[in-house]
């Protein structure tokens, strides 16, 4: 019942996060040579991402509060966000269970399939964080820090939390008819319909 009623919002949030992730990855590729620009680009992209996770959920919470037929509850936003980010979490957990390292199947040692899977997961679900993770946990077989490659999926799994919390907070505040700006003491005057 919950999935049937909220499937559209879940799918939209999932798709929206993938598009933003790919955009974040493109931003990383554009700033890869300049660490200062990489950090600034990450901060700007993260703020945009969190806002874009927060705002639609805030509107949904407000609509559920006003609608006599909607079945809203204050944790509904958290549940929607968890379900929307579940594919990313499961695939990232797969990279933690089977880390992107050399694996031997029979007599064949293959490095590429786990590494390729990890790169696809990074692009589709964690593109916003790729630059900062690469900056904080660089890995290269030449530099001798290949162990950082095993740490990256753990960091990326943790990186799902801000998006989930932003959407959950948005729904919670929308349902309570409050705004984030109002909590910080910034007066919000509603627009007048003319």
PyMOL CGO cylinders between C-alpha atoms (Angstrom):
from pymol import cmd
from pymol.cgo import CYLINDER

trace = [
    CYLINDER, 0.00, 0.00, 0.00, 2.77, 2.47, 0.93, 0.3, 1, 1, 1, 1, 1, 1,
    CYLINDER, 2.77, 2.47, 0.93, 4.74, 1.70, -2.24, 0.3, 1, 1, 1, 1, 1, 1,
    CYLINDER, 4.74, 1.70, -2.24, 1.63, 2.03, -4.39, 0.3, 1, 1, 1, 1, 1, 1,
    CYLINDER, 1.63, 2.03, -4.39, 0.76, 5.44, -2.94, 0.3, 1, 1, 1, 1, 1, 1,
    CYLINDER, 0.76, 5.44, -2.94, 4.30, 6.81, -2.90, 0.3, 1, 1, 1, 1, 1, 1,
    CYLINDER, 4.30, 6.81, -2.90, 5.97, 4.92, -5.74, 0.3, 1, 1, 1, 1, 1, 1,
    CYLINDER, 5.97, 4.92, -5.74, 6.00, 7.96, -8.00, 0.3, 1, 1, 1, 1, 1, 1,
    CYLINDER, 6.00, 7.96, -8.00, 7.73, 10.12, -5.39, 0.3, 1, 1, 1, 1, 1, 1,
    CYLINDER, 7.73, 10.12, -5.39, 10.22, 7.34, -4.61, 0.3, 1, 1, 1, 1, 1, 1,
    CYLINDER, 10.22, 7.34, -4.61, 11.04, 6.80, -8.28, 0.3, 1, 1, 1, 1, 1, 1,
    CYLINDER, 11.04, 6.80, -8.28, 11.31, 10.55, -8.87, 0.3, 1, 1, 1, 1, 1, 1,
    CYLINDER, 11.31, 10.55, -8.87, 13.68, 10.97, -5.90, 0.3, 1, 1, 1, 1, 1, 1,
    CYLINDER, 13.68, 10.97, -5.90, 15.78, 8.01, -7.07, 0.3, 1, 1, 1, 1, 1, 1,
    CYLINDER, 15.78, 8.01, -7.07, 15.99, 9.34, -10.63, 0.3, 1, 1, 1, 1, 1, 1,
    CYLINDER, 15.99, 9.34, -10.63, 16.63, 12.87, -9.48, 0.3, 1, 1, 1, 1, 1, 1,
    CYLINDER, 16.63, 12.87, -9.48, 19.52, 11.75, -7.25, 0.3, 1, 1, 1, 1, 1, 1,
    CYLINDER, 19.52, 11.75, -7.25, 21.03, 9.81, -10.18, 0.3, 1, 1, 1, 1, 1, 1,
    CYLINDER, 21.03, 9.81, -10.18, 20.89, 12.85, -12.46, 0.3, 1, 1, 1, 1, 1, 1,
    CYLINDER, 20.89, 12.85, -12.46, 22.48, 15.03, -9.78, 0.3, 1, 1, 1, 1, 1, 1,
    CYLINDER, 22.48, 15.03, -9.78, 25.10, 12.35, -9.20, 0.3, 1, 1, 1, 1, 1, 1,
    CYLINDER, 25.10, 12.35, -9.20, 26.09, 12.31, -12.86, 0.3, 1, 1, 1, 1, 1, 1,
    CYLINDER, 26.09, 12.31, -12.86, 26.24, 16.12, -12.85, 0.3, 1, 1, 1, 1, 1, 1,
    CYLINDER, 26.24, 16.12, -12.85, 28.43, 15.97, -9.71, 0.3, 1, 1, 1, 1, 1, 1,
    CYLINDER, 28.43, 15.97, -9.71, 30.73, 13.50, -11.44, 0.3, 1, 1, 1, 1, 1, 1,
    CYLINDER, 30.73, 13.50, -11.44, 31.03, 15.82, -14.44, 0.3, 1, 1, 1, 1, 1, 1,
    CYLINDER, 31.03, 15.82, -14.44, 31.89, 18.65, -12.06, 0.3, 1, 1, 1, 1, 1, 1,
    CYLINDER, 31.89, 18.65, -12.06, 34.58, 16.44, -10.49, 0.3, 1, 1, 1, 1, 1, 1,
    CYLINDER, 34.58, 16.44, -10.49, 36.06, 15.69, -13.92, 0.3, 1, 1, 1, 1, 1, 1,
    CYLINDER, 36.06, 15.69, -13.92, 36.15, 19.41, -14.72, 0.3, 1, 1, 1, 1, 1, 1,
    CYLINDER, 36.15, 19.41, -14.72, 37.94, 20.33, -11.48, 0.3, 1, 1, 1, 1, 1, 1,
    CYLINDER, 37.94, 20.33, -11.48, 40.18, 17.28, -11.03, 0.3, 1, 1, 1, 1, 1, 1,
    CYLINDER, 40.18, 17.28, -11.03, 43.43, 19.21, -11.66, 0.3, 1, 1, 1, 1, 1, 1,
    CYLINDER, 43.43, 19.21, -11.66, 42.74, 21.99, -9.14, 0.3, 1, 1, 1, 1, 1, 1,
    CYLINDER, 42.74, 21.99, -9.14, 42.19, 20.80, -5.52, 0.3, 1, 1, 1, 1, 1, 1,
    CYLINDER, 42.19, 20.80, -5.52, 40.88, 24.18, -4.31, 0.3, 1, 1, 1, 1, 1, 1,
    CYLINDER, 40.88, 24.18, -4.31, 38.34, 24.35, -7.13, 0.3, 1, 1, 1, 1, 1, 1,
    CYLINDER, 38.34, 24.35, -7.13, 37.42, 20.72, -6.48, 0.3, 1, 1, 1, 1, 1, 1,
    CYLINDER, 37.42, 20.72, -6.48, 36.58, 21.45, -2.83, 0.3, 1, 1, 1, 1, 1, 1,
    CYLINDER, 36.58, 21.45, -2.83, 34.62, 24.61, -3.72, 0.3, 1, 1, 1, 1, 1, 1,
    CYLINDER, 34.62, 24.61, -3.72, 32.75, 22.76, -6.49, 0.3, 1, 1, 1, 1, 1, 1,
    CYLINDER, 32.75, 22.76, -6.49, 31.94, 19.94, -4.08, 0.3, 1, 1, 1, 1, 1, 1,
    CYLINDER, 31.94, 19.94, -4.08, 30.60, 22.38, -1.46, 0.3, 1, 1, 1, 1, 1, 1,
    CYLINDER, 30.60, 22.38, -1.46, 28.38, 24.15, -4.00, 0.3, 1, 1, 1, 1, 1, 1,
    CYLINDER, 28.38, 24.15, -4.00, 27.15, 20.87, -5.50, 0.3, 1, 1, 1, 1, 1, 1,
    CYLINDER, 27.15, 20.87, -5.50, 26.45, 19.40, -2.06, 0.3, 1, 1, 1, 1, 1, 1,
    CYLINDER, 26.45, 19.40, -2.06, 24.39, 22.46, -1.06, 0.3, 1, 1, 1, 1, 1, 1,
    CYLINDER, 24.39, 22.46, -1.06, 22.38, 22.25, -4.29, 0.3, 1, 1, 1, 1, 1, 1,
    CYLINDER, 22.38, 22.25, -4.29, 21.90, 18.50, -3.85, 0.3, 1, 1, 1, 1, 1, 1,
    CYLINDER, 21.90, 18.50, -3.85, 20.69, 18.79, -0.27, 0.3, 1, 1, 1, 1, 1, 1,
    CYLINDER, 20.69, 18.79, -0.27, 18.31, 21.59, -1.19, 0.3, 1, 1, 1, 1, 1, 1,
    CYLINDER, 18.31, 21.59, -1.19, 16.93, 19.60, -4.10, 0.3, 1, 1, 1, 1, 1, 1,
    CYLINDER, 16.93, 19.60, -4.10, 16.35, 16.61, -1.80, 0.3, 1, 1, 1, 1, 1, 1,
    CYLINDER, 16.35, 16.61, -1.80, 14.76, 18.83, 0.87, 0.3, 1, 1, 1, 1, 1, 1,
    CYLINDER, 14.76, 18.83, 0.87, 12.42, 21.04, -1.19, 0.3, 1, 1, 1, 1, 1, 1,
    CYLINDER, 12.42, 21.04, -1.19, 10.19, 18.43, -2.96, 0.3, 1, 1, 1, 1, 1, 1,
    CYLINDER, 10.19, 18.43, -2.96, 9.81, 16.52, 0.28, 0.3, 1, 1, 1, 1, 1, 1,
    CYLINDER, 9.81, 16.52, 0.28, 8.89, 19.72, 2.11, 0.3, 1, 1, 1, 1, 1, 1,
    CYLINDER, 8.89, 19.72, 2.11, 6.17, 20.33, -0.47, 0.3, 1, 1, 1, 1, 1, 1,
    CYLINDER, 6.17, 20.33, -0.47, 4.93, 16.74, -0.13, 0.3, 1, 1, 1, 1, 1, 1,
    CYLINDER, 4.93, 16.74, -0.13, 4.78, 17.10, 3.65, 0.3, 1, 1, 1, 1, 1, 1,
    CYLINDER, 4.78, 17.10, 3.65, 2.83, 20.35, 3.35, 0.3, 1, 1, 1, 1, 1, 1,
    CYLINDER, 2.83, 20.35, 3.35, 0.44, 18.81, 0.83, 0.3, 1, 1, 1, 1, 1, 1,
    CYLINDER, 0.44, 18.81, 0.83, -0.11, 15.76, 3.01, 0.3, 1, 1, 1, 1, 1, 1,
    CYLINDER, -0.11, 15.76, 3.01, -0.89, 18.00, 5.98, 0.3, 1, 1, 1, 1, 1, 1,
    CYLINDER, -0.89, 18.00, 5.98, -3.47, 19.97, 3.99, 0.3, 1, 1, 1, 1, 1, 1,
    CYLINDER, -3.47, 19.97, 3.99, -5.06, 17.05, 2.15, 0.3, 1, 1, 1, 1, 1, 1,
    CYLINDER, -5.06, 17.05, 2.15, -7.96, 15.38, 3.97, 0.3, 1, 1, 1, 1, 1, 1,
    CYLINDER, -7.96, 15.38, 3.97, -7.37, 12.11, 2.08, 0.3, 1, 1, 1, 1, 1, 1,
    CYLINDER, -7.37, 12.11, 2.08, -3.57, 11.90, 2.38, 0.3, 1, 1, 1, 1, 1, 1,
    CYLINDER, -3.57, 11.90, 2.38, -2.19, 9.56, 4.98, 0.3, 1, 1, 1, 1, 1, 1,
    CYLINDER, -2.19, 9.56, 4.98, 0.77, 11.55, 6.23, 0.3, 1, 1, 1, 1, 1, 1,
    CYLINDER, 0.77, 11.55, 6.23, 2.90, 10.85, 9.22, 0.3, 1, 1, 1, 1, 1, 1,
    CYLINDER, 2.90, 10.85, 9.22, 6.03, 12.61, 10.33, 0.3, 1, 1, 1, 1, 1, 1,
    CYLINDER, 6.03, 12.61, 10.33, 8.37, 9.70, 9.45, 0.3, 1, 1, 1, 1, 1, 1,
    CYLINDER, 8.37, 9.70, 9.45, 6.90, 9.20, 5.98, 0.3, 1, 1, 1, 1, 1, 1,
    CYLINDER, 6.90, 9.20, 5.98, 9.63, 11.33, 4.42, 0.3, 1, 1, 1, 1, 1, 1,
    CYLINDER, 9.63, 11.33, 4.42, 12.33, 9.22, 6.06, 0.3, 1, 1, 1, 1, 1, 1,
    CYLINDER, 12.33, 9.22, 6.06, 10.72, 6.02, 4.76, 0.3, 1, 1, 1, 1, 1, 1,
    CYLINDER, 10.72, 6.02, 4.76, 10.41, 7.45, 1.23, 0.3, 1, 1, 1, 1, 1, 1,
    CYLINDER, 10.41, 7.45, 1.23, 14.05, 8.54, 1.23, 0.3, 1, 1, 1, 1, 1, 1,
    CYLINDER, 14.05, 8.54, 1.23, 15.32, 5.21, 2.59, 0.3, 1, 1, 1, 1, 1, 1,
    CYLINDER, 15.32, 5.21, 2.59, 13.39, 3.28, -0.06, 0.3, 1, 1, 1, 1, 1, 1,
    CYLINDER, 13.39, 3.28, -0.06, 14.58, 5.68, -2.78, 0.3, 1, 1, 1, 1, 1, 1,
    CYLINDER, 14.58, 5.68, -2.78, 18.23, 5.25, -1.75, 0.3, 1, 1, 1, 1, 1, 1,
    CYLINDER, 18.23, 5.25, -1.75, 17.97, 1.50, -1.11, 0.3, 1, 1, 1, 1, 1, 1,
    CYLINDER, 17.97, 1.50, -1.11, 19.38, 0.44, -4.52, 0.3, 1, 1, 1, 1, 1, 1,
    CYLINDER, 19.38, 0.44, -4.52, 22.43, 2.67, -3.99, 0.3, 1, 1, 1, 1, 1, 1,
    CYLINDER, 22.43, 2.67, -3.99, 22.93, 1.29, -0.47, 0.3, 1, 1, 1, 1, 1, 1,
    CYLINDER, 22.93, 1.29, -0.47, 22.64, -2.34, -1.58, 0.3, 1, 1, 1, 1, 1, 1,
    CYLINDER, 22.64, -2.34, -1.58, 25.07, -1.93, -4.48, 0.3, 1, 1, 1, 1, 1, 1,
    CYLINDER, 25.07, -1.93, -4.48, 27.52, -0.01, -2.31, 0.3, 1, 1, 1, 1, 1, 1,
    CYLINDER, 27.52, -0.01, -2.31, 27.29, -2.76, 0.33, 0.3, 1, 1, 1, 1, 1, 1,
    CYLINDER, 27.29, -2.76, 0.33, 28.11, -5.22, -2.43, 0.3, 1, 1, 1, 1, 1, 1,
    CYLINDER, 28.11, -5.22, -2.43, 31.32, -3.25, -3.05, 0.3, 1, 1, 1, 1, 1, 1,
    CYLINDER, 31.32, -3.25, -3.05, 32.13, -3.47, 0.66, 0.3, 1, 1, 1, 1, 1, 1,
    CYLINDER, 32.13, -3.47, 0.66, 31.47, -7.23, 0.79, 0.3, 1, 1, 1, 1, 1, 1,
    CYLINDER, 31.47, -7.23, 0.79, 33.36, -7.85, -2.47, 0.3, 1, 1, 1, 1, 1, 1,
    CYLINDER, 33.36, -7.85, -2.47, 35.89, -5.01, -2.45, 0.3, 1, 1, 1, 1, 1, 1,
    CYLINDER, 35.89, -5.01, -2.45, 37.24, -3.78, -5.78, 0.3, 1, 1, 1, 1, 1, 1,
    CYLINDER, 37.24, -3.78, -5.78, 40.44, -5.82, -5.72, 0.3, 1, 1, 1, 1, 1, 1,
    CYLINDER, 40.44, -5.82, -5.72, 41.84, -8.75, -7.66, 0.3, 1, 1, 1, 1, 1, 1,
    CYLINDER, 41.84, -8.75, -7.66, 39.68, -11.87, -7.43, 0.3, 1, 1, 1, 1, 1, 1,
    CYLINDER, 39.68, -11.87, -7.43, 40.51, -15.37, -8.60, 0.3, 1, 1, 1, 1, 1, 1,
    CYLINDER, 40.51, -15.37, -8.60, 37.80, -17.51, -10.16, 0.3, 1, 1, 1, 1, 1, 1,
    CYLINDER, 37.80, -17.51, -10.16, 39.26, -20.90, -11.04, 0.3, 1, 1, 1, 1, 1, 1,
    CYLINDER, 39.26, -20.90, -11.04, 42.55, -20.15, -12.72, 0.3, 1, 1, 1, 1, 1, 1,
    CYLINDER, 42.55, -20.15, -12.72, 41.60, -16.68, -13.94, 0.3, 1, 1, 1, 1, 1, 1,
    CYLINDER, 41.60, -16.68, -13.94, 42.45, -13.60, -11.89, 0.3, 1, 1, 1, 1, 1, 1,
    CYLINDER, 42.45, -13.60, -11.89, 40.32, -10.64, -12.80, 0.3, 1, 1, 1, 1, 1, 1,
    CYLINDER, 40.32, -10.64, -12.80, 40.65, -7.11, -11.43, 0.3, 1, 1, 1, 1, 1, 1,
    CYLINDER, 40.65, -7.11, -11.43, 38.35, -5.35, -13.84, 0.3, 1, 1, 1, 1, 1, 1,
    CYLINDER, 38.35, -5.35, -13.84, 34.85, -6.60, -13.03, 0.3, 1, 1, 1, 1, 1, 1,
    CYLINDER, 34.85, -6.60, -13.03, 34.79, -5.45, -9.41, 0.3, 1, 1, 1, 1, 1, 1,
    CYLINDER, 34.79, -5.45, -9.41, 36.58, -2.23, -10.23, 0.3, 1, 1, 1, 1, 1, 1,
    CYLINDER, 36.58, -2.23, -10.23, 34.24, -1.58, -13.18, 0.3, 1, 1, 1, 1, 1, 1,
    CYLINDER, 34.24, -1.58, -13.18, 31.19, -2.28, -11.01, 0.3, 1, 1, 1, 1, 1, 1,
    CYLINDER, 31.19, -2.28, -11.01, 32.54, 0.09, -8.37, 0.3, 1, 1, 1, 1, 1, 1,
    CYLINDER, 32.54, 0.09, -8.37, 33.11, 2.84, -10.95, 0.3, 1, 1, 1, 1, 1, 1,
    CYLINDER, 33.11, 2.84, -10.95, 29.57, 2.49, -12.32, 0.3, 1, 1, 1, 1, 1, 1,
    CYLINDER, 29.57, 2.49, -12.32, 28.12, 2.65, -8.79, 0.3, 1, 1, 1, 1, 1, 1,
    CYLINDER, 28.12, 2.65, -8.79, 30.24, 5.72, -8.04, 0.3, 1, 1, 1, 1, 1, 1,
    CYLINDER, 30.24, 5.72, -8.04, 29.03, 7.45, -11.19, 0.3, 1, 1, 1, 1, 1, 1,
    CYLINDER, 29.03, 7.45, -11.19, 25.33, 6.64, -10.84, 0.3, 1, 1, 1, 1, 1, 1,
    CYLINDER, 25.33, 6.64, -10.84, 24.81, 7.02, -7.10, 0.3, 1, 1, 1, 1, 1, 1,
    CYLINDER, 24.81, 7.02, -7.10, 27.74, 8.88, -5.56, 0.3, 1, 1, 1, 1, 1, 1,
    CYLINDER, 27.74, 8.88, -5.56, 28.97, 11.26, -8.25, 0.3, 1, 1, 1, 1, 1, 1,
    CYLINDER, 28.97, 11.26, -8.25, 28.52, 14.25, -5.99, 0.3, 1, 1, 1, 1, 1, 1,
    CYLINDER, 28.52, 14.25, -5.99, 30.99, 12.80, -3.49, 0.3, 1, 1, 1, 1, 1, 1,
    CYLINDER, 30.99, 12.80, -3.49, 33.49, 11.24, -5.91, 0.3, 1, 1, 1, 1, 1, 1,
    CYLINDER, 33.49, 11.24, -5.91, 35.74, 14.30, -6.05, 0.3, 1, 1, 1, 1, 1, 1,
    CYLINDER, 35.74, 14.30, -6.05, 36.01, 14.82, -2.32, 0.3, 1, 1, 1, 1, 1, 1,
    CYLINDER, 36.01, 14.82, -2.32, 36.45, 11.07, -1.68, 0.3, 1, 1, 1, 1, 1, 1,
    CYLINDER, 36.45, 11.07, -1.68, 39.19, 10.90, -4.30, 0.3, 1, 1, 1, 1, 1, 1,
    CYLINDER, 39.19, 10.90, -4.30, 40.79, 13.96, -2.72, 0.3, 1, 1, 1, 1, 1, 1,
    CYLINDER, 40.79, 13.96, -2.72, 40.63, 12.57, 0.84, 0.3, 1, 1, 1, 1, 1, 1,
    CYLINDER, 40.63, 12.57, 0.84, 41.28, 8.89, -0.01, 0.3, 1, 1, 1, 1, 1, 1,
    CYLINDER, 41.28, 8.89, -0.01, 43.35, 8.84, -3.20, 0.3, 1, 1, 1, 1, 1, 1,
    CYLINDER, 43.35, 8.84, -3.20, 44.30, 5.45, -4.56, 0.3, 1, 1, 1, 1, 1, 1,
    CYLINDER, 44.30, 5.45, -4.56, 46.82, 4.36, -7.12, 0.3, 1, 1, 1, 1, 1, 1,
    CYLINDER, 46.82, 4.36, -7.12, 48.73, 1.13, -7.52, 0.3, 1, 1, 1, 1, 1, 1,
    CYLINDER, 48.73, 1.13, -7.52, 51.82, 3.18, -8.42, 0.3, 1, 1, 1, 1, 1, 1,
    CYLINDER, 51.82, 3.18, -8.42, 51.68, 5.28, -5.24, 0.3, 1, 1, 1, 1, 1, 1,
    CYLINDER, 51.68, 5.28, -5.24, 51.30, 2.24, -3.00, 0.3, 1, 1, 1, 1, 1, 1,
    CYLINDER, 51.30, 2.24, -3.00, 48.01, 3.40, -1.46, 0.3, 1, 1, 1, 1, 1, 1,
    CYLINDER, 48.01, 3.40, -1.46, 45.74, 0.83, -3.09, 0.3, 1, 1, 1, 1, 1, 1,
    CYLINDER, 45.74, 0.83, -3.09, 44.24, 0.10, 0.37, 0.3, 1, 1, 1, 1, 1, 1,
    CYLINDER, 44.24, 0.10, 0.37, 42.30, 3.37, 0.07, 0.3, 1, 1, 1, 1, 1, 1,
    CYLINDER, 42.30, 3.37, 0.07, 40.29, 1.72, -2.71, 0.3, 1, 1, 1, 1, 1, 1,
    CYLINDER, 40.29, 1.72, -2.71, 38.77, -0.65, -0.13, 0.3, 1, 1, 1, 1, 1, 1,
    CYLINDER, 38.77, -0.65, -0.13, 37.89, 2.31, 2.14, 0.3, 1, 1, 1, 1, 1, 1,
    CYLINDER, 37.89, 2.31, 2.14, 36.09, 4.29, -0.54, 0.3, 1, 1, 1, 1, 1, 1,
    CYLINDER, 36.09, 4.29, -0.54, 32.89, 2.16, -0.63, 0.3, 1, 1, 1, 1, 1, 1,
    CYLINDER, 32.89, 2.16, -0.63, 32.52, 2.55, 3.15, 0.3, 1, 1, 1, 1, 1, 1,
    CYLINDER, 32.52, 2.55, 3.15, 32.81, 6.32, 2.86, 0.3, 1, 1, 1, 1, 1, 1,
    CYLINDER, 32.81, 6.32, 2.86, 30.36, 6.33, -0.06, 0.3, 1, 1, 1, 1, 1, 1,
    CYLINDER, 30.36, 6.33, -0.06, 27.83, 4.30, 1.92, 0.3, 1, 1, 1, 1, 1, 1,
    CYLINDER, 27.83, 4.30, 1.92, 28.02, 6.87, 4.71, 0.3, 1, 1, 1, 1, 1, 1,
    CYLINDER, 28.02, 6.87, 4.71, 27.62, 9.62, 2.10, 0.3, 1, 1, 1, 1, 1, 1,
    CYLINDER, 27.62, 9.62, 2.10, 24.02, 8.51, 1.45, 0.3, 1, 1, 1, 1, 1, 1,
    CYLINDER, 24.02, 8.51, 1.45, 23.00, 9.75, 4.91, 0.3, 1, 1, 1, 1, 1, 1,
    CYLINDER, 23.00, 9.75, 4.91, 22.92, 13.54, 4.18, 0.3, 1, 1, 1, 1, 1, 1,
    CYLINDER, 22.92, 13.54, 4.18, 20.52, 13.13, 1.23, 0.3, 1, 1, 1, 1, 1, 1,
    CYLINDER, 20.52, 13.13, 1.23, 18.24, 10.84, 3.22, 0.3, 1, 1, 1, 1, 1, 1,
    CYLINDER, 18.24, 10.84, 3.22, 18.20, 13.20, 6.19, 0.3, 1, 1, 1, 1, 1, 1,
    CYLINDER, 18.20, 13.20, 6.19, 17.61, 16.29, 4.01, 0.3, 1, 1, 1, 1, 1, 1,
    CYLINDER, 17.61, 16.29, 4.01, 14.51, 14.71, 2.45, 0.3, 1, 1, 1, 1, 1, 1,
    CYLINDER, 14.51, 14.71, 2.45, 13.25, 13.40, 5.79, 0.3, 1, 1, 1, 1, 1, 1,
    CYLINDER, 13.25, 13.40, 5.79, 13.73, 16.81, 7.40, 0.3, 1, 1, 1, 1, 1, 1,
    CYLINDER, 13.73, 16.81, 7.40, 11.95, 18.46, 4.48, 0.3, 1, 1, 1, 1, 1, 1,
    CYLINDER, 11.95, 18.46, 4.48, 8.90, 16.23, 4.85, 0.3, 1, 1, 1, 1, 1, 1,
    CYLINDER, 8.90, 16.23, 4.85, 8.86, 16.57, 8.64, 0.3, 1, 1, 1, 1, 1, 1,
    CYLINDER, 8.86, 16.57, 8.64, 8.99, 20.39, 8.51, 0.3, 1, 1, 1, 1, 1, 1,
    CYLINDER, 8.99, 20.39, 8.51, 6.49, 20.57, 5.66, 0.3, 1, 1, 1, 1, 1, 1,
    CYLINDER, 6.49, 20.57, 5.66, 4.08, 18.35, 7.56, 0.3, 1, 1, 1, 1, 1, 1,
    CYLINDER, 4.08, 18.35, 7.56, 4.50, 20.56, 10.63, 0.3, 1, 1, 1, 1, 1, 1,
    CYLINDER, 4.50, 20.56, 10.63, 3.97, 23.67, 8.45, 0.3, 1, 1, 1, 1, 1, 1,
    CYLINDER, 3.97, 23.67, 8.45, 7.41, 25.03, 9.34, 0.3, 1, 1, 1, 1, 1, 1,
    CYLINDER, 7.41, 25.03, 9.34, 10.37, 26.09, 7.21, 0.3, 1, 1, 1, 1, 1, 1,
    CYLINDER, 10.37, 26.09, 7.21, 14.07, 25.67, 7.72, 0.3, 1, 1, 1, 1, 1, 1,
    CYLINDER, 14.07, 25.67, 7.72, 14.48, 29.42, 7.33, 0.3, 1, 1, 1, 1, 1, 1,
    CYLINDER, 14.48, 29.42, 7.33, 11.90, 30.00, 10.04, 0.3, 1, 1, 1, 1, 1, 1,
    CYLINDER, 11.90, 30.00, 10.04, 13.77, 27.75, 12.45, 0.3, 1, 1, 1, 1, 1, 1,
    CYLINDER, 13.77, 27.75, 12.45, 16.88, 29.90, 11.97, 0.3, 1, 1, 1, 1, 1, 1,
    CYLINDER, 16.88, 29.90, 11.97, 14.87, 33.07, 12.63, 0.3, 1, 1, 1, 1, 1, 1,
    CYLINDER, 14.87, 33.07, 12.63, 14.62, 34.29, 9.04, 0.3, 1, 1, 1, 1, 1, 1,
    CYLINDER, 14.62, 34.29, 9.04, 11.16, 35.72, 8.44, 0.3, 1, 1, 1, 1, 1, 1,
    CYLINDER, 11.16, 35.72, 8.44, 9.30, 34.10, 5.62, 0.3, 1, 1, 1, 1, 1, 1,
    CYLINDER, 9.30, 34.10, 5.62, 6.46, 36.08, 4.10, 0.3, 1, 1, 1, 1, 1, 1,
    CYLINDER, 6.46, 36.08, 4.10, 4.14, 34.09, 1.88, 0.3, 1, 1, 1, 1, 1, 1,
    CYLINDER, 4.14, 34.09, 1.88, 3.65, 35.33, -1.65, 0.3, 1, 1, 1, 1, 1, 1,
    CYLINDER, 3.65, 35.33, -1.65, 0.31, 37.01, -2.27, 0.3, 1, 1, 1, 1, 1, 1,
    CYLINDER, 0.31, 37.01, -2.27, -1.77, 35.67, -5.10, 0.3, 1, 1, 1, 1, 1, 1,
    CYLINDER, -1.77, 35.67, -5.10, -2.81, 38.49, -7.39, 0.3, 1, 1, 1, 1, 1, 1,
]
cmd.load_cgo(trace, "trace")
